[in-house]
């Protein structure tokens, strides 16, 4: 799983380039937030708690959301 510090570092990097970013700790939280807000892209760790990054990407496609998904692994 991606430590909170790494999630924050990625979010800060995106923000310095003019993007908005939100961090969540679990796949379920990511899926819930995707239903409430638009994110493009959705960057998800392959190893997340409560639903992994691949579950998040599958749900993104299942809901036919306009976001693109990117699964990464920190380890």
N, CA and C atoms as a LAMMPS dump frame, in Angstrom:
ITEM: TIMESTEP
0
ITEM: NUMBER OF ATOMS
225
ITEM: BOX BOUNDS ff ff ff
-5.0000000000000000e+02 5.0000000000000000e+02
-5.0000000000000000e+02 5.0000000000000000e+02
-5.0000000000000000e+02 5.0000000000000000e+02
ITEM: ATOMS id mol type element x y z
1 1 1 N 0.838 -1.178 0
2 1 2 C 0 0 0
3 1 3 C 0.889 1.249 0
4 2 1 N 0.395 2.265 -0.642
5 2 2 C 1.136 3.511 -0.708
6 2 3 C 1.003 4.265 0.616
7 3 1 N 2.135 4.599 1.233
8 3 2 C 2.069 5.368 2.491
9 3 3 C 1.447 6.745 2.258
10 4 1 N 0.842 7.325 3.311
11 4 2 C 0.223 8.649 3.163
12 4 3 C 1.198 9.7 2.636
13 5 1 N 2.462 9.604 3.025
14 5 2 C 3.446 10.585 2.568
15 5 3 C 3.627 10.542 1.052
16 6 1 N 3.601 9.361 0.477
17 6 2 C 3.755 9.221 -0.973
18 6 3 C 2.504 9.741 -1.673
19 7 1 N 1.325 9.435 -1.122
20 7 2 C 0.087 9.961 -1.71
21 7 3 C 0.121 11.486 -1.722
22 8 1 N 0.551 12.078 -0.613
23 8 2 C 0.625 13.538 -0.529
24 8 3 C 1.647 14.103 -1.513
25 9 1 N 2.773 13.419 -1.672
26 9 2 C 3.806 13.873 -2.605
27 9 3 C 3.27 13.888 -4.035
28 10 1 N 2.564 12.843 -4.421
29 10 2 C 1.968 12.786 -5.766
30 10 3 C 0.933 13.897 -5.925
31 11 1 N 0.098 14.098 -4.897
32 11 2 C -0.922 15.152 -4.96
33 11 3 C -0.272 16.524 -5.096
34 12 1 N 0.774 16.777 -4.324
35 12 2 C 1.467 18.066 -4.408
36 12 3 C 2.093 18.265 -5.784
37 13 1 N 2.682 17.226 -6.33
38 13 2 C 3.293 17.3 -7.658
39 13 3 C 2.231 17.67 -8.696
40 14 1 N 1.073 17.036 -8.627
41 14 2 C -0.016 17.363 -9.553
42 14 3 C -0.491 18.797 -9.36
43 15 1 N -0.615 19.232 -8.114
44 15 2 C -1.098 20.583 -7.829
45 15 3 C -0.132 21.653 -8.326
46 16 1 N 1.168 21.403 -8.254
47 16 2 C 2.13 22.392 -8.755
48 16 3 C 2.062 22.522 -10.272
49 17 1 N 1.421 21.567 -10.91
50 17 2 C 1.26 21.604 -12.358
51 17 3 C -0.155 22.018 -12.766
52 18 1 N -0.904 22.604 -11.816
53 18 2 C -2.209 23.166 -12.12
54 18 3 C -3.388 22.219 -12.016
55 19 1 N -3.183 21.029 -11.478
56 19 2 C -4.271 20.061 -11.333
57 19 3 C -4.794 20.084 -9.903
58 20 1 N -6.037 19.689 -9.729
59 20 2 C -6.545 19.477 -8.382
60 20 3 C -6.337 18.001 -8.044
61 21 1 N -6.221 17.702 -6.767
62 21 2 C -5.956 16.322 -6.363
63 21 3 C -6.635 16.033 -5.037
64 22 1 N -7.032 14.794 -4.85
65 22 2 C -7.612 14.323 -3.592
66 22 3 C -6.973 12.981 -3.275
67 23 1 N -6.732 12.73 -2.008
68 23 2 C -6.122 11.474 -1.578
69 23 3 C -7.103 10.688 -0.72
70 24 1 N -7.122 9.389 -0.914
71 24 2 C -7.922 8.492 -0.082
72 24 3 C -7.052 7.304 0.303
73 25 1 N -7.43 6.606 1.362
74 25 2 C -6.617 5.513 1.882
75 25 3 C -7.071 4.13 1.424
76 26 1 N -8.282 4.037 0.857
77 26 2 C -8.774 2.704 0.486
78 26 3 C -9.479 2.733 -0.867
79 27 1 N -9.581 1.555 -1.448
80 27 2 C -10.298 1.433 -2.71
81 27 3 C -11.758 1.805 -2.578
82 28 1 N -12.376 1.412 -1.476
83 28 2 C -13.789 1.757 -1.269
84 28 3 C -13.987 3.268 -1.181
85 29 1 N -13.055 3.957 -0.498
86 29 2 C -13.135 5.419 -0.421
87 29 3 C -12.984 6.039 -1.81
88 30 1 N -12.087 5.489 -2.611
89 30 2 C -11.883 6.001 -3.974
90 30 3 C -13.145 5.831 -4.808
91 31 1 N -13.763 4.668 -4.735
92 31 2 C -14.98 4.407 -5.503
93 31 3 C -16.099 5.356 -5.072
94 32 1 N -16.228 5.568 -3.761
95 32 2 C -17.247 6.495 -3.252
96 32 3 C -16.992 7.908 -3.78
97 33 1 N -15.747 8.378 -3.707
98 33 2 C -15.418 9.738 -4.164
99 33 3 C -15.632 9.884 -5.666
100 34 1 N -15.358 8.837 -6.441
101 34 2 C -15.566 8.909 -7.89
102 34 3 C -17.035 9.114 -8.217
103 35 1 N -17.926 8.603 -7.355
104 35 2 C -19.352 8.806 -7.568
105 35 3 C -19.811 10.204 -7.212
106 36 1 N -19.002 10.926 -6.428
107 36 2 C -19.369 12.265 -5.965
108 36 3 C -18.7 13.377 -6.763
109 37 1 N -17.509 13.116 -7.296
110 37 2 C -16.719 14.131 -7.985
111 37 3 C -16.098 13.545 -9.246
112 38 1 N -15.715 14.431 -10.163
113 38 2 C -15.012 13.99 -11.37
114 38 3 C -13.513 14.12 -11.147
115 39 1 N -12.786 13.056 -11.431
116 39 2 C -11.331 13.054 -11.351
117 39 3 C -10.777 12.559 -12.68
118 40 1 N -9.769 13.234 -13.183
119 40 2 C -9.119 12.783 -14.407
120 40 3 C -7.661 13.189 -14.355
121 41 1 N -6.791 12.262 -14.191
122 41 2 C -7.027 10.824 -14.131
123 41 3 C -7.281 10.365 -12.692
124 42 1 N -7.67 9.106 -12.562
125 42 2 C -7.749 8.452 -11.268
126 42 3 C -6.483 7.599 -11.167
127 43 1 N -5.642 7.904 -10.189
128 43 2 C -4.405 7.149 -9.974
129 43 3 C -4.626 6.283 -8.745
130 44 1 N -4.519 4.975 -8.913
131 44 2 C -4.814 4.049 -7.822
132 44 3 C -3.654 3.072 -7.639
133 45 1 N -3.295 2.845 -6.383
134 45 2 C -2.265 1.868 -6.058
135 45 3 C -2.843 0.471 -6.276
136 46 1 N -2.056 -0.404 -6.852
137 46 2 C -2.511 -1.771 -7.069
138 46 3 C -2.842 -2.436 -5.737
139 47 1 N -2.098 -2.122 -4.69
140 47 2 C -2.316 -2.721 -3.368
141 47 3 C -2.93 -1.71 -2.422
142 48 1 N -4.255 -1.588 -2.451
143 48 2 C -4.965 -0.681 -1.548
144 48 3 C -5.792 -1.502 -0.568
145 49 1 N -6.059 -0.925 0.582
146 49 2 C -6.941 -1.56 1.561
147 49 3 C -8.382 -1.487 1.059
148 50 1 N -9.181 -2.452 1.469
149 50 2 C -10.62 -2.453 1.173
150 50 3 C -10.915 -2.198 -0.303
151 51 1 N -10.425 -3.043 -1.148
152 51 2 C -10.607 -2.899 -2.586
153 51 3 C -9.331 -2.343 -3.185
154 52 1 N -8.693 -3.106 -4.049
155 52 2 C -7.409 -2.651 -4.574
156 52 3 C -7.576 -1.715 -5.769
157 53 1 N -6.462 -1.231 -6.268
158 53 2 C -6.485 -0.284 -7.381
159 53 3 C -7.126 -0.84 -8.63
160 54 1 N -6.97 -2.13 -8.858
161 54 2 C -7.609 -2.732 -10.03
162 54 3 C -9.129 -2.749 -9.877
163 55 1 N -9.612 -2.945 -8.642
164 55 2 C -11.057 -2.841 -8.377
165 55 3 C -11.548 -1.432 -8.694
166 56 1 N -10.743 -0.435 -8.322
167 56 2 C -11.11 0.963 -8.574
168 56 3 C -11.211 1.209 -10.082
169 57 1 N -10.23 0.741 -10.841
170 57 2 C -10.233 0.936 -12.296
171 57 3 C -11.415 0.198 -12.926
172 58 1 N -11.689 -1.033 -12.459
173 58 2 C -12.841 -1.787 -12.982
174 58 3 C -14.143 -1.031 -12.727
175 59 1 N -14.282 -0.468 -11.519
176 59 2 C -15.501 0.271 -11.177
177 59 3 C -15.62 1.535 -12.027
178 60 1 N -14.511 2.164 -12.295
179 60 2 C -14.478 3.34 -13.162
180 60 3 C -15.06 2.992 -14.529
181 61 1 N -14.623 1.858 -15.08
182 61 2 C -15.135 1.416 -16.38
183 61 3 C -16.591 0.959 -16.275
184 62 1 N -16.926 0.233 -15.191
185 62 2 C -18.29 -0.273 -15.011
186 62 3 C -19.301 0.87 -14.947
187 63 1 N -18.948 1.936 -14.23
188 63 2 C -19.851 3.079 -14.113
189 63 3 C -19.8 3.983 -15.341
190 64 1 N -18.903 3.652 -16.269
191 64 2 C -18.726 4.425 -17.498
192 64 3 C -18.483 5.903 -17.185
193 65 1 N -17.634 6.129 -16.184
194 65 2 C -17.27 7.495 -15.828
195 65 3 C -16.296 8.045 -16.867
196 66 1 N -16.299 9.351 -17.088
197 66 2 C -15.448 9.929 -18.13
198 66 3 C -13.974 10.019 -17.74
199 67 1 N -13.608 9.542 -16.574
200 67 2 C -12.223 9.626 -16.104
201 67 3 C -11.379 8.515 -16.71
202 68 1 N -10.078 8.784 -16.799
203 68 2 C -9.12 7.754 -17.178
204 68 3 C -8.514 7.195 -15.909
205 69 1 N -8.114 5.937 -15.934
206 69 2 C -7.539 5.298 -14.764
207 69 3 C -6.098 4.895 -14.984
208 70 1 N -5.308 5.004 -13.927
209 70 2 C -3.911 4.59 -13.945
210 70 3 C -3.638 3.832 -12.663
211 71 1 N -3.226 2.581 -12.795
212 71 2 C -2.88 1.77 -11.625
213 71 3 C -1.36 1.786 -11.49
214 72 1 N -0.874 2.059 -10.269
215 72 2 C 0.554 2.089 -9.997
216 72 3 C 0.865 1.147 -8.849
217 73 1 N 2.14 0.842 -8.663
218 73 2 C 2.564 0.014 -7.53
219 73 3 C 3.815 0.634 -6.937
220 74 1 N 3.807 0.766 -5.635
221 74 2 C 4.949 1.35 -4.946
222 74 3 C 5.946 0.308 -4.458
223 75 1 N 5.657 -0.931 -4.683
224 75 2 C 6.575 -1.912 -4.123
225 75 3 C 6.755 -3.011 -5.002
